[in-house]
Amino acid sequence: MEKTGVAIVGLGNVGQGVAQLLLDHGDRTARHAGRTLWLTHVVVRDITKPRNVDLPDGVLTDDLSRLIRDNSVKVVAQLIGGIEPARTIMLQLLESGKDVVTANKALLAEHGPELFDRARQLGRSIAFEASVAGGIPIITNVSQCLSANQIVSLRAILNGTSNYIISKMDGEGSDYRSALAEAQQLGLAEADPAMDVDGTDAAQKLAILAHLCFGARVHWSEIPRRGIDSIDECDMQFSKHLGYRIKLIAFAKLVGSGVQLMVAPMLVKSGEPLAEVKANFNAISVVGDAVGPVFFHGQGAGPMPTASAVVADMIDTAVGRTAITFKTLELWADGHKRVDFASPGDLEGRYYMRFDVVDQPGVLGQITGRLGQHRISIASVYQHETQSDRQQTVPIVIMTHHAKESAARAAMKQIADMPTVADSPERFRILS
């Protein structure tokens, strides 16, 4: 059977999974590719580091130039994280005549236009299914299987670490710090979890999906985002009492002025598919104008789910399918039709608002009066009875009807300045 030379740059957990699939299941990949994907180089920084995969003699190397010079290698899985040296290495691989497969969403979110333009100039391709949602084949489905549709909305859980932490807080009543510590002990969260818990990771993935779904050219840092690190356990409990669960949602919606984007914790109605996504799973719900709603759910991270997506891309690239779609889609090309980034302040929705207030007559009327000044109408009010006569403040939870984001923001700021409102009020969008 014909052989196609392939290589891996970076042998972390995902890289080891890719090597394992190529070496242990070569018959499977050959059946799908119509040729053998022959692993000839695995480039690493430290060849002495212990690893959990047995490579054939002579495959492991710390010499990138050896791979660059080998013209028999046609497809390379570039599995280094971060921006540099990942960007420079990818450019070197492309310029040496190799097609590249990557799982590095941060690199694509930051330098996608540059890398894709260079690949087109050189007649090469970049495949990136594993960069968003791990083993869930969302890139292929959005860019190919749903190509008869205009995607009109997307809402997704794109970060497994955050979802695990929220699931622990929701299901077991854990506080944020305890849930984070457990995620770190299980290897689901990094020692520095900032990019996962502050919404950065989800925003980077949403920027990629927004380009695929809508043709939007928006830098991930422009997407309004809020993480889960400030969620209070009391809001988890109030939400459950009201029939909702809080989830970190990546949200996109096509409107007349462009595409609205945000990443934030939102209330999702219990029983809805997104509300029931547990632990470190990911899920994406898209709505197409022809097909209607479609839901994808599965392992959004982890060595083998991500390796599954990488190897599938390697097969498609070796066969030539990637080259066809890469050329046709013109991703991040200057001439690609662009959709404007609509003002986040114009986004309309319903809101959950919590206020800790001084327990005295007239406070609720003051709050509702200020909401009314911003044309925000109230759907329901929930208030706990005071536990004792000495309790100084009580929480009031208000669920609103639809209002603009700008109006909700302004009203919350005005209410926060009231002398009868203690601490900072809390607000979450209700996903609808």
C-alpha positions as CSV (number, residue, x, y, z in Angstrom):
1,M,0.0,0.0,0.0
2,E,1.2,3.5,-0.8
3,K,2.9,5.4,2.1
4,T,2.5,9.0,3.1
5,G,5.2,10.3,5.4
6,V,3.9,12.1,8.5
7,A,5.4,13.7,11.5
8,I,4.6,15.2,14.9
9,V,6.1,18.3,16.5
10,G,5.5,18.3,20.2
11,L,5.0,15.2,22.2
12,G,2.8,16.3,25.2
13,N,-0.3,14.4,26.2
14,V,-2.1,15.0,22.9
15,G,1.1,14.3,20.8
16,Q,1.5,11.0,22.6
17,G,-2.2,10.2,21.8
18,V,-1.6,11.0,18.1
19,A,1.5,8.8,18.0
20,Q,-0.3,6.0,19.7
21,L,-3.2,6.1,17.2
22,L,-0.8,6.2,14.2
23,L,1.4,3.3,15.5
24,D,-1.2,1.0,17.1
25,H,-4.0,1.5,14.6
26,G,-2.2,1.9,11.3
27,D,-4.6,-0.5,9.7
28,R,-7.6,1.6,10.7
29,T,-6.0,4.9,9.4
30,A,-4.9,3.1,6.2
31,R,-8.5,1.9,5.6
32,H,-9.8,5.4,5.8
33,A,-6.9,7.1,4.0
34,G,-6.3,4.5,1.3
35,R,-2.6,4.7,2.2
36,T,-0.4,4.2,5.2
37,L,0.4,7.2,7.3
38,W,4.0,6.5,8.0
39,L,5.4,8.2,11.2
40,T,9.0,9.2,10.4
41,H,9.8,12.1,12.8
42,V,8.6,13.1,16.2
43,V,10.3,16.4,17.1
44,V,10.6,17.4,20.8
45,R,12.6,19.9,22.9
46,D,14.0,17.3,25.3
47,I,14.6,13.7,24.0
48,T,15.4,12.4,27.6
49,K,12.0,13.2,29.0
50,P,10.0,10.1,30.0
51,R,7.0,9.5,27.8
52,N,4.1,7.0,27.7
53,V,4.5,5.9,24.0
54,D,7.0,3.5,22.4
55,L,8.4,5.1,19.2
56,P,10.3,3.2,16.6
57,D,14.1,3.6,16.7
58,G,15.3,6.8,15.0
59,V,11.9,8.6,15.0
60,L,12.4,10.7,18.1
61,T,14.6,13.8,17.6
62,D,15.3,17.3,18.9
63,D,16.4,18.5,15.5
64,L,13.6,20.3,13.7
65,S,15.8,21.0,10.7
66,R,15.9,17.3,10.0
67,L,12.2,17.3,9.5
68,I,12.2,20.5,7.5
69,R,14.7,19.0,5.1
70,D,12.9,15.7,4.6
71,N,10.8,16.1,1.5
72,S,9.2,12.7,2.0
73,V,7.1,14.1,4.9
74,K,3.9,15.6,3.5
75,V,1.8,16.1,6.7
76,V,2.9,17.4,10.1
77,A,0.8,17.6,13.3
78,Q,2.1,20.7,15.0
79,L,1.1,20.2,18.6
80,I,3.0,22.9,20.4
81,G,0.9,25.2,22.6
82,G,1.2,29.0,23.0
83,I,2.2,31.6,20.4
84,E,5.9,31.3,20.1
85,P,7.8,29.3,18.9
86,A,4.6,27.7,17.6
87,R,4.0,30.5,15.0
88,T,7.5,30.4,13.7
89,I,7.6,26.6,13.5
90,M,4.3,26.5,11.6
91,L,5.6,29.0,9.1
92,Q,8.8,27.0,8.6
93,L,6.8,23.8,8.0
94,L,4.6,25.5,5.5
95,E,7.6,27.0,3.7
96,S,9.2,23.6,3.5
97,G,6.3,22.3,1.5
98,K,4.4,20.5,4.2
99,D,0.7,20.7,5.1
100,V,0.0,21.3,8.8
101,V,-2.5,20.0,11.3
102,T,-2.9,21.9,14.6
103,A,-4.8,21.9,17.8
104,N,-3.5,25.3,18.9
105,K,-6.6,27.6,19.1
106,A,-4.6,30.4,20.8
107,L,-2.3,30.6,17.8
108,L,-5.1,30.6,15.3
109,A,-7.1,33.2,17.3
110,E,-4.1,35.5,17.4
111,H,-2.4,34.9,14.0
112,G,-5.0,33.1,11.9
113,P,-5.0,35.7,9.0
114,E,-1.2,35.7,8.7
115,L,-0.8,31.9,8.8
116,F,-3.7,31.2,6.4
117,D,-2.6,33.8,4.0
118,R,0.9,32.4,4.0
119,A,-0.4,28.8,3.5
120,R,-2.4,30.0,0.5
121,Q,0.5,31.7,-1.1
122,L,2.6,28.5,-0.8
123,G,-0.2,26.2,-2.0
124,R,-0.4,24.5,1.4
125,S,-3.2,23.9,3.8
126,I,-3.9,24.1,7.6
127,A,-6.4,21.8,9.3
128,F,-7.6,22.7,12.8
129,E,-10.5,20.5,13.9
130,A,-8.9,19.8,17.2
131,S,-8.5,23.5,18.1
132,V,-12.1,23.9,19.2
133,A,-14.0,21.4,21.4
134,G,-11.5,18.6,21.3
135,G,-13.0,15.5,19.9
136,I,-16.3,17.1,18.8
137,P,-16.2,17.5,15.0
138,I,-17.7,21.0,15.0
139,I,-15.3,22.6,12.5
140,T,-16.1,20.0,9.8
141,N,-19.8,20.2,10.5
142,V,-20.0,23.9,10.4
143,S,-17.7,24.5,7.4
144,Q,-18.9,21.5,5.3
145,C,-21.9,19.5,6.5
146,L,-24.0,22.6,7.2
147,S,-22.7,24.6,4.2
148,A,-26.2,24.8,2.7
149,N,-27.2,26.9,5.7
150,Q,-26.6,30.4,7.0
151,I,-25.9,29.8,10.7
152,V,-28.0,32.3,12.6
153,S,-27.0,31.6,16.2
154,L,-24.6,29.6,18.3
155,R,-24.4,29.0,22.0
156,A,-21.8,26.6,23.4
157,I,-19.9,25.3,26.4
158,L,-16.4,25.4,25.1
159,N,-14.2,25.0,28.2
160,G,-14.3,21.8,30.1
161,T,-12.4,23.1,33.1
162,S,-14.9,25.8,33.8
163,N,-17.8,23.4,33.3
164,Y,-16.3,20.9,35.7
165,I,-15.9,23.5,38.4
166,I,-19.5,24.8,37.9
167,S,-20.9,21.3,37.9
168,K,-19.2,20.7,41.3
169,M,-20.6,24.0,42.7
170,D,-24.1,23.2,41.3
171,G,-24.3,19.5,42.1
172,E,-22.5,19.3,45.4
173,G,-22.6,22.8,46.8
174,S,-18.8,23.2,46.6
175,D,-17.4,26.7,46.8
176,Y,-15.3,27.9,43.8
177,R,-11.9,27.5,45.4
178,S,-12.6,23.9,46.5
179,A,-14.0,22.9,43.1
180,L,-10.9,24.5,41.4
181,A,-8.5,22.6,43.7
182,E,-10.2,19.3,42.9
183,A,-10.0,20.1,39.2
184,Q,-6.3,20.7,39.5
185,Q,-5.8,17.5,41.5
186,L,-7.5,15.6,38.7
187,G,-5.4,17.3,36.0
188,L,-8.4,19.1,34.5
189,A,-7.1,22.5,35.4
190,E,-3.6,23.9,35.1
191,A,-1.5,25.2,38.0
192,D,-2.4,28.6,36.6
193,P,-6.0,28.2,35.5
194,A,-6.5,31.9,34.5
195,M,-7.2,31.4,30.8
196,D,-9.8,28.7,31.5
197,V,-11.7,30.4,34.4
198,D,-11.6,34.0,33.1
199,G,-13.2,33.2,29.8
200,T,-10.1,33.7,27.6
201,D,-10.0,30.1,26.3
202,A,-13.7,30.1,25.4
203,A,-13.3,33.6,23.7
204,Q,-10.5,32.3,21.5
205,K,-12.5,29.4,20.4
206,L,-15.6,31.5,19.8
207,A,-13.5,33.9,17.6
208,I,-12.7,30.9,15.4
209,L,-16.3,29.7,15.3
210,A,-17.6,33.2,14.6
211,H,-15.3,33.3,11.5
212,L,-16.5,30.0,10.3
213,C,-20.2,30.5,11.0
214,F,-20.5,34.2,10.0
215,G,-17.4,35.3,8.2
216,A,-16.6,37.6,11.2
217,R,-13.1,38.9,11.5
218,V,-13.0,39.7,15.2
219,H,-10.0,39.4,17.5
220,W,-10.8,37.3,20.5
221,S,-9.8,40.1,22.9
222,E,-12.6,42.3,21.5
223,I,-15.2,39.8,22.6
224,P,-16.9,40.8,25.9
225,R,-16.1,38.1,28.4
226,R,-16.5,37.3,32.0
227,G,-15.3,34.1,33.7
228,I,-16.6,31.9,36.5
229,D,-14.1,33.0,39.2
230,S,-16.5,35.5,40.7
231,I,-19.7,33.3,40.8
232,D,-21.1,33.1,44.3
233,E,-22.5,29.8,45.6
234,C,-25.7,31.6,46.6
235,D,-26.4,32.5,43.0
236,M,-26.0,28.8,42.0
237,Q,-28.6,28.0,44.7
238,F,-31.0,30.8,43.8
239,S,-30.8,29.8,40.1
240,K,-31.6,26.2,40.9
241,H,-34.6,27.3,43.0
242,L,-35.9,29.2,40.0
243,G,-35.4,26.3,37.6
244,Y,-32.1,27.2,36.0
245,R,-28.4,26.2,36.0
246,I,-25.5,28.6,35.6
247,K,-23.1,27.7,32.7
248,L,-20.2,29.5,31.1
249,I,-21.7,30.2,27.6
250,A,-20.0,31.3,24.4
251,F,-22.8,33.1,22.6
252,A,-23.1,34.3,19.0
253,K,-26.2,35.7,17.2
254,L,-26.6,37.1,13.7
255,V,-28.6,40.4,13.7
256,G,-29.2,43.1,11.2
257,S,-26.2,45.1,12.3
258,G,-23.8,42.2,12.3
259,V,-22.9,39.4,14.7
260,Q,-23.2,39.8,18.5
261,L,-20.6,37.9,20.5
262,M,-20.0,37.3,24.2
263,V,-18.6,34.8,26.7
264,A,-20.2,34.9,30.2
265,P,-21.9,32.8,32.9
266,M,-25.6,32.6,31.9
267,L,-28.7,31.0,33.4
268,V,-29.9,28.0,31.3
269,K,-33.3,26.5,31.9
270,S,-33.0,23.1,33.6
271,G,-33.8,20.3,31.2
272,E,-32.4,22.1,28.2
273,P,-29.5,20.2,26.6
274,L,-26.9,22.8,27.5
275,A,-28.0,22.9,31.1
276,E,-27.4,19.1,31.5
277,V,-23.8,19.2,30.2
278,K,-21.8,17.9,33.2
279,A,-18.2,17.6,34.3
280,N,-15.6,18.4,31.7
281,F,-17.8,17.8,28.6
282,N,-18.3,20.4,25.9
283,A,-21.4,21.1,23.8
284,I,-22.4,23.3,20.9
285,S,-25.9,24.2,19.8
286,V,-26.1,25.9,16.3
287,V,-29.2,27.0,14.4
288,G,-29.1,27.0,10.6
289,D,-31.7,28.8,8.6
290,A,-32.5,25.6,6.7
291,V,-31.7,22.7,9.1
292,G,-32.9,24.4,12.3
293,P,-31.3,23.6,15.6
294,V,-28.4,21.0,15.7
295,F,-26.7,19.9,18.9
296,F,-23.2,18.5,19.4
297,H,-22.0,17.0,22.7
298,G,-18.9,15.1,23.7
299,Q,-15.4,15.2,25.2
300,G,-14.1,18.7,24.6
301,A,-10.6,18.1,25.9
302,G,-8.3,15.3,26.9
303,P,-5.4,13.5,25.1
304,M,-7.3,10.9,23.2
305,P,-10.4,12.9,22.2
306,T,-8.2,15.7,20.9
307,A,-5.8,13.1,19.3
308,S,-8.9,11.6,17.5
309,A,-9.6,15.0,15.8
310,V,-5.9,15.5,14.9
311,V,-5.6,12.1,13.3
312,A,-8.8,12.6,11.4
313,D,-7.4,15.9,10.0
314,M,-4.1,14.1,9.1
315,I,-6.1,11.5,7.1
316,D,-8.2,14.2,5.3
317,T,-5.0,16.1,4.5
318,A,-3.1,13.0,3.2
319,V,-6.1,12.1,1.0
320,G,-6.4,15.6,-0.4
321,R,-9.8,16.6,1.1
322,T,-8.3,19.3,3.3
323,A,-6.6,21.0,0.3
324,I,-9.9,21.3,-1.5
325,T,-11.9,22.7,1.4
326,F,-9.0,25.0,2.5
327,K,-8.9,26.6,-1.0
328,T,-12.6,26.8,-1.3
329,L,-13.4,28.3,2.1
330,E,-10.7,31.1,1.9
331,L,-10.6,31.3,5.7
332,W,-9.3,34.6,7.1
333,A,-8.7,35.8,3.5
334,D,-8.7,39.5,2.9
335,G,-11.4,39.1,0.2
336,H,-13.6,36.9,2.4
337,K,-17.0,38.4,3.0
338,R,-17.0,40.1,6.4
339,V,-19.7,40.6,8.9
340,D,-19.5,43.5,11.2
341,F,-19.1,43.0,15.0
342,A,-22.4,44.4,16.4
343,S,-22.4,46.5,19.5
344,P,-22.7,44.3,22.6
345,G,-24.8,47.0,24.2
346,D,-27.5,46.4,21.7
347,L,-27.9,42.8,22.6
348,E,-31.3,42.1,24.0
349,G,-32.1,39.5,26.6
350,R,-33.6,38.6,30.0
351,Y,-31.7,39.0,33.2
352,Y,-31.3,37.6,36.7
353,M,-30.4,40.3,39.1
354,R,-29.5,39.9,42.8
355,F,-29.4,42.7,45.3
356,D,-28.4,42.4,49.0
357,V,-30.4,45.2,50.6
358,V,-31.0,46.8,53.9
359,D,-34.2,45.2,55.4
360,Q,-36.4,48.2,55.6
361,P,-39.7,49.3,53.9
362,G,-39.6,50.8,50.4
363,V,-36.3,49.4,49.2
364,L,-37.9,47.1,46.6
365,G,-39.9,50.0,45.3
366,Q,-36.7,52.1,44.9
367,I,-35.1,49.3,42.9
368,T,-38.0,48.7,40.6
369,G,-38.3,52.4,40.1
370,R,-34.8,52.6,38.8
371,L,-35.3,49.6,36.6
372,G,-38.4,51.3,35.2
373,Q,-36.4,54.5,34.4
374,H,-34.3,52.3,32.0
375,R,-37.5,50.6,30.6
376,I,-36.7,47.3,32.2
377,S,-39.9,45.4,33.2
378,I,-40.0,42.7,35.9
379,A,-41.1,39.2,35.3
380,S,-40.8,37.9,38.9
381,V,-39.3,38.8,42.3
382,Y,-37.9,36.3,44.8
383,Q,-37.0,37.2,48.4
384,H,-35.9,35.0,51.3
385,E,-37.6,35.7,54.6
386,T,-35.2,37.1,57.2
387,Q,-33.8,34.5,59.6
388,S,-33.7,36.8,62.6
389,D,-34.6,40.3,63.7
390,R,-30.9,41.1,63.9
391,Q,-30.2,40.3,60.2
392,Q,-29.1,43.5,58.6
393,T,-29.5,42.7,54.9
394,V,-31.6,40.3,52.8
395,P,-31.2,39.1,49.2
396,I,-33.7,40.1,46.5
397,V,-33.6,38.3,43.2
398,I,-35.4,39.9,40.2
399,M,-36.0,38.2,36.9
400,T,-36.6,40.7,34.1
401,H,-38.3,40.7,30.7
402,H,-36.3,41.5,27.6
403,A,-34.1,44.5,27.8
404,K,-31.0,45.9,26.1
405,E,-27.6,45.1,27.6
406,S,-26.7,48.8,27.8
407,A,-29.9,49.5,29.7
408,A,-29.3,46.6,32.2
409,R,-25.7,47.7,32.7
410,A,-26.8,51.3,33.4
411,A,-29.6,50.3,35.8
412,M,-27.3,48.1,37.8
413,K,-24.7,50.8,38.2
414,Q,-27.4,53.3,39.4
415,I,-28.9,50.7,41.9
416,A,-25.4,49.9,43.2
417,D,-25.0,53.5,44.3
418,M,-28.2,53.4,46.5
419,P,-27.3,53.6,50.2
420,T,-29.8,50.8,50.9
421,V,-27.9,48.3,48.7
422,A,-25.1,46.5,50.4
423,D,-22.1,45.1,48.5
424,S,-22.1,44.8,44.7
425,P,-25.3,43.7,42.9
426,E,-25.0,40.6,40.7
427,R,-26.4,40.1,37.2
428,F,-26.5,37.2,34.8
429,R,-28.0,36.9,31.3
430,I,-30.8,34.3,31.0
431,L,-30.2,32.2,27.9
432,S,-33.3,32.1,25.7
